[in-house]
Amino acid sequence: QVQLVESGGGLVQPGGSLRLSCAASGSIFSIYAMGWYRQAPGKQRELVATITSGGRTNYADSVKGRFTISGNLASNTVQLQMNSLKPEDTAVYYCNAARGGLAYWGQGTQVTVSS
């Protein structure tokens, strides 16, 4: 099993910034990708950004140029720097780790963008 603990999140005004962090523990051997997903009220969970053990990153079109994912899968940590936040970025953000064909999820952290 892999346990994921997220930190960061909160309330920010439009145009502001937040940074999310996630740390994995447990059976962390051979995690080959980590990332962030989000789920807004009444919507399906969607990909935000991912990073592989080789450093390859992938972003949703809606966050390209505003969000940056970084991390060290060797130490099983990943961060998401979110800039120029918009009200439509409001959601619960979930950390994800992929290992052995399985996906593991954190508890989620709320991000609210509002004036």
N, C-alpha and C positions, 0 to 999 in steps of 0.2 A: 504494500500500500504506500501511497504518496500523500503526504499532508501538505497543504498549501495555506500559507497565512499571508493575508494582504494587509497593507497599511497605507495610509494616505486617504485621499478623498475628502469630502466635505462640501461646504457651500462657497461658491465663488461668483463674482459678478461677471457678466458677459465681457469677453476680452481678457479675462484673467487667466492665471495658470495654476495648475495643480500637478503634483507628482505622486504617482502610485508606485508602491513597491510590493514585491511578492517573494517569499522565501519558501523553498521546498525542503521537506525533511521526510525521514522514513526510508523507504526503498528507492533511493534517488539514483541508483546506478542505472546508466543507460537511458536517462531522459534525453530525448533527441530534439525536443522542441518545447518551448514555453511561449505563452502569449496572454493576451487580454481579449476578452469578449465583453459585450455589454447587453443589457436588456432593459428597455424602457417600458413603462406601464402599457399593457395592452399590445405589446409587440414581441416578436420572437427574438431570441438571443442571437446576436450577430457578432461576427469577427471584427475586432478593432485592429490588432497588430499581432504578429508572431515573429519569433526569432528562433533559428535552428542552432544546433550545436556547432555548425560550421559558420555561423554568423550571418546567414541569409535572413533578410527581413521581408515582411509582407505587410501591407497596410490596406485597410478599406479606403476606397476612393474618397469617402467623406472626411477622412482625417489626414490625408496626405498633405504634407507641408505644414501641418499644425502639431501633430503628435510624433514623438520619437520613442521607439522602443530600444532598450539597451539591456544588456545582461551578461552574465557569466554563467553559462550552463555547467561549467566545471564546479562552480560553487553553488549552483542551483538557485540563483537569484535573478530576478528580472524587474526592470523598472519601466514605467511609462510616463514620459514627460508630456504634459498636455498644455499647449499654449493656444492663445486666441480662442478660448472656449466660447461656445455658443449655447443658447438655451436648448437646442436640439441634441446637445451632448449629454443632457441630463439622463441618467440611467444608473442601474446597479452594475458595477464593473466587476468581472470575475477573472481571476487568474486561472490559467489552464496549463497543464503539463501533459505531454504525450510520452508514453513509455510502453514498450511491449505491445503496441497495438491498442492500448487502452488510453482513455482520457481521464484525467483527474481534475477536480474543480475545487477552488476555494469557496469560502462562505459568501464572498461578495462584499463590496464596499460601495456606499452610495456617493454619487457625484451629482450635485445639484448646481446648475448654472442659472442664476436668477438675479435680477436687480431688486 
